[in-house]
Structures are given as C-alpha cells and as structure tokens.
C-alpha cells in the first residue's frame, strides 16, 4: 500500500477520500488481497505523513462501505466479500411516490446484483440536495439526481457542477442552466401535456370546457399549466385552471385534468352522488398512471410518462457508460372516464 505519490494537496477531493480511493485501487489491481491486513491508523499516519484524524476518517469510511473490517487486538483487514467491480450509485429523488418507487425498482432490476444503489430524498430543497452531494463526493461511480427544486434552487447549481459530468445523470427533468455534458432522461412537461391532449382531441370535443386542477400548496412543474393553456389556445377550448375541486363549479359537459389522486376521488364521488356518467356527462383525465386507475370507476383515462422506462434507461446508460439527452415517452392512455 503506497500512498505518498497519490495524495494531491491541491485536489478538491478531501484527503481522507483520496486515501479511500487509493486503497480501493490497490484492491482492484491485486496489490491488496482479500483477507490481507493493512497498516494500523498510527502506522499509516506515520508512514505517509498524514494526520491521524485523516486516516481515522478514511478507515471509518472503508468500514462503512464494507471494504475493511476491524479485528480487536489484531488490526484492519480487507473484507473477503468486498467486490470493487460493483457499481455504486447515489440516487437522489425529490420526493417518494408510487411512480418514483416504480422507477427505483426498475433501476434496481435492470442494474442487477452488480450494483449498489443508495436512495435519498431532498424534498424539493436545493440546500438538502447540496448537503447530500457534498457529503458523498468521490464515494460513488454515478450520481443520479432528480432536480425538481422549489426552495434554495439558486444554491445547488455550483454543487452539481462539482460532480464529473461523466458520472452525473439527471432524471425526470433536464437542467437548462447546467453547462456540462452529462446524461439526462427527462420529461418535457409543457410539450408532453400539449401533445397528449392533442392525441385525444376526438374525445375532448364532446366537452364544452376543460379544467386543470393544479394544487397551489403542492409542488408540480409550472410547465404543465403552460402546456395545458397552449393546447386550449390552439384548439379554442374554453378552459380554466383551479387549485381544488369546488363542487358548485362542476357542470355537465366539462372535462377535468387532475394531478392529485385526492381530487380524482372527489370527482368520482361527485359523479356517483349526482348520477353523472363518466366519459359522457363528465370527463376525467388523471396525471400519472397506476394499476389501480386501470380498474377504478371502470377505467380512468390518464396522461403519463413511462416511469419504469425512465428507470430502465438510466440503468442502461450507467451499464454502457452512455451520455446524451433522452426524452422519456409520454402518452395518453384511453379509458372509459373520457
């Protein structure tokens, strides 16, 4: 284990992570063998002129990753089961939902046993994401980030820029302000809803008014509203954007586009109580598909991206070291509610 020529004083990578990376490289090259003892913290500190705190932090990181284990009274050893060939992925979602879980499991399934995926959530907060990235720089082969930020959005770009572009994959949303050449699998929220509504215009023409229910207290991309309004302008539909279901405002021959499942349930209840037939008296389009919507109320029409496809594509890009911008499929799925 030789470290002197691999510790770069001018590097932005902390010294302890440089020690970690050097030991992993030695395992990969066969210099360090599984089960082999490595020098103690004090020995490494003295041999390579490193502070004891730096070495202690490096060894702690190595233990947490399962690369070394400590045997009381004997020292530190390279773990027998550690494999440097496993791809390590830091996956950062903006929030958890049924759709995000489908994406996550598709990513895991496609990567298979040759990868370790650690999932974190930034809750649409740029500062939370910034901290997650800062704490994990240099620890992963790939950083897969869902960049929906509604708080502290201006603080995150510089931190994302610290990730090497060949290790960064943006998921669900492309970042126009990002100047690097990274991979991205994204939705074009404005164009997607516009195209999907155009594809179902033969069904929509039976309705006199289109209403988008866009909750003001829950974060959704504003581009959804822009795409909806543009469609209505292009087709001369009477339309409105509301932040919730007001039963007094529900009239026959109206079609609703709902983002939240609670609003979907309220509309279905209203239709039942008032003997309105979905797909005739009242139209419903729900955003994002789930298996339940296929059977709920005899079938709910949806506009949705393919979340599993997004996870699979991200995995394929990782496995094949591919870059580029890929727009994820988005479609209208026709069912009886329209």
N, C-alpha and C positions, 0 to 999 in steps of 0.2 A: 504494500500500500504506500504509494508515493504521492504526496500532496503538494510539496513545495512549488513545483512548476505549474500547478493547476489552480492556485488561488490568485485571482486577479484583484488587486487592491482597487482598481478603477472601475470594476464592474458594478452595475446596478443590482445584480443578484447578491443578496446577503451572503456573508462568508459561510454561515452555517449551511446554507443550501448548496454552496459550491462544494463543501465537504461531502454532503449527502450525494450530490451528483457524481462526484469523483469515485465514491465507494460503489455506487450502482454501476458505473462504467467499468470498474475493475472486476465486478462480478460478471458483467456481460462479456468481458474479454477473457475470462477464465483465470485472471490473476488472483482473485479471491474465490475460494471454493465453498460450496455449501458445507456447513458444519465447521468451517475454519474459524479459529479465534482471531479477533482483531485487537490491536493495541488498546489499552485502557484509556480513559479520558485524560488522565495525567500524562501517560506516555505520549499520546498523540499531541497534546498541548506542548510538551517539551520538545518533541522531535521536529515539529513543523512551525514552531514559534507562533502558535495560535493561543488566544485567551482560553482559559478553562471554560468560561461561560459559552463561548462559540462552539467548542467541541461538545459540551454537555447538551446544548440545544440541538446540535446535529444528531447526536446519538439518540436523543429523545424522539426526534422526527423519524429516525430509522426504525426505532422500536414501534412507534405508532403505525408505520406503514407495513409492519410485519417483515422487515428486511433483516433485522438482527433481533436476538433475544439475549437477555442477561441471565447468567447462572451465578447465583450468590456464592461469593468466595472464589469464583473461577474466572469470571470475565464476560466479555461480549462475543457472541458467535453469529456467523451468517446462518440464517434460518434455512433448514433443509427444504422447505416448501416454497421459498420465495422464487418467483419467476420474473426476470427482467423483461420477458417478452410480452407480458400483459400490457395492454393499452390502458392508461389511466385517464379518465375523462371527468372533468368537473362540469356538471350540468347545473345551470342556474336558471330557474323558472321565475316568472314574475308573480305567479300565484298557482295554487293547486286547484284542479277541477277534473271532472270526468274526462274531458278532452285532453288535458295535459297528461293525465295518467295513461291514456291510450298511447299518446306519443312516447312517453317514457318507456312503457313496456315494449313498444315496437323497436325502440332504440336498443334496449337490452337484448331482446330476442335476436335481432339482426347481428349485433356485435358478438353474441355468444359468450362462451366461457373464457375467451381470450382477452376480455376487457373487464375493468373495474370502473363502475360509474358511481360517483358521489353526487347526490342530488341536494341542492339548497334552493331556498326561495328568497327573493329580495323584496317582495310585496310592493312592487312598483316604485320603490325608493332608490334613487341613484346612490345615496350615501351607503345604504346597506350593501348594494352590489359592489360599490367601490371597496368596502372593507373586505368582502369575500374574495375579491380578486387580489387585493394587496396581500392578504394573509396566505394566499395559495400560489403566488407567482413562482414558477420554477418547479412546482410539485407535480404537474400534470402534463401529459402528452397533448391533450386537447382541452380547450375551454369552449363549451357550448352555451351561449348566453341568449336569453330571450329579452330583448332590450325595450320593453314597454316601461318607460319611466314617466311618472306623473309628479314625483317630488324629487327635488335636487337633480333634475335632469342635466343641468349645465356642468355639474361637477364630475360626471362619470366618463366623459369622452377621453380625457387625458389618461385616465387609468386604463381604459380599454386599449388605448394606444400602446401601453406597455407590454401587452401580450403579443408575441411574434405573430405576424399575420398568417403564417402557415399553420398555426396552432389554434386559430380562432374560427369558430363557426357561429354565425348569427342565425337565430331560429325564430320563425314566425313573423319577424319584422326586419326589414333592411334599414340600415342607418345611413342616410344620405350624407351625414356630416363626417362619417368615417372615411379617412383618406387611404387606408391600407388596402391591400389586395387579399382579402380574406374570403372564405366561403360563406354563403348565405342561402337558406331555404326559407322563403318568405311568402306572406300574403300581400297582395296589392289591394288593401281594404276598399279603397274608393272604386277602383275599376272592377274588382271582383263582384261587389254587390250590384253594380250597374249592369255588368254582363249577365249575371244570374237572373235579374228581373227581366231583362230583355228576352232571355230564353224562355220565360214563362208568360210572355205578354198575351198569348192567346187565352190563358186562364184569367189573367188580371183584367181583361177587357169587360168581363161580366160585372165588375165592381165600379161604383161611382167615385170612390175615394180611397186613397192609400194612406195609412197612418203608420209611422215608425215610432215605436215605443223605445225611447233612448233614455235610460235612467240617469239622472243628474248626479246621484250620490254613489254610483258605481263606475269604475274606470273602464271605458271602451274607447277604441280609436275614433277620433272625430271624423276620420276619413269615411267611416260608414255613413254618417249623416250626409256628407258631401256627395258620395256616390248615389245615395237614395234621392237627394234633391235634384241631382243632374238627370237621373232617369226620368223623374216626373216632369222636368222641364222639356226633355227631349220628346216625351210622349203626350204632353199636355194633360197629364192626370192632375186632378185636384188632390192635394196632399197636405199633411201636417206632421210635425214632429212633437211628440208629447213625452213627459218624463214618467208617466204612470197610467194605469188603467182607470179612467173615470167612467163609471157605468152610465151616467147620464149622457155622456158624449158618444156612446156606442149606438150607431144607427145601422139599419139593414143596408145591404149592398156596399159595405165597407170591408176592406181587407187590411189586416194588421200584420206588421212585421215586428216580432218581439225578440229581444236579446236575452231577457231573464226568464227562467223557467217559472218563476212565481207569477209573472204576467201571463204566461201561456196558460197556467192553471186557472187564473181568474177569468180569462176569456172563455175557456171551455165550460166553466161553471155558469157563466152568464148565458151562454148559448143554451145549455140544458134547462136552466130555470125559465128561460123565455121561449123555449121551443123553436130555437133557430137552428137550421140545418147548416153545419159546417160545409163549406165548399159550394154553397148556394146562397143562403141568406147572409152568411158571414164568412169571410176568408181569413185564414191564419197561415203565416209563414214564420217558422221558428229558426233562429240562428244557431248553427252547430248541431250536427246530428248525434243521436244516441240510439241504442237499440230500443229503448222504451218508446221513442217517438214513432217508431215504425208501427206500433200496435195501439198507442194511446188514441182514444177517440176515433178508432177505425183508420188511423194513419195521419200523422201530421206532416205537411209539406215543410221541407227545410231548405235553407241555403247554407252550404257548409264547405269548408276546406276538408281535405283528407288528412286528419291528424296522424293516423298510423303511417301514411305515406311519408309525411314530413319526418317522422322519427326514423323510418327505414332509410330515407335518402341521406339524412345526417350520418347514419351509421356507415352507409356505403362510401360516403365522402371521406370519412375517417379511415376506413379499412383500405381504401385505394389512394389515400393522400391526394385527393382532388380538391381543387378550388373552383370558384365561379359562383354566379348568382342564379339560383333556380327558383322560379315562381311555382309555388305548390298548387296542385289542381283545386279548383273551387267550382262547385256546381249547384244547380237547383235540383232537388230530388222531389219528384211529383208524387203527392199522396192525396188522400181524399179531403183534407182540410182547405184545399184551394180549388 
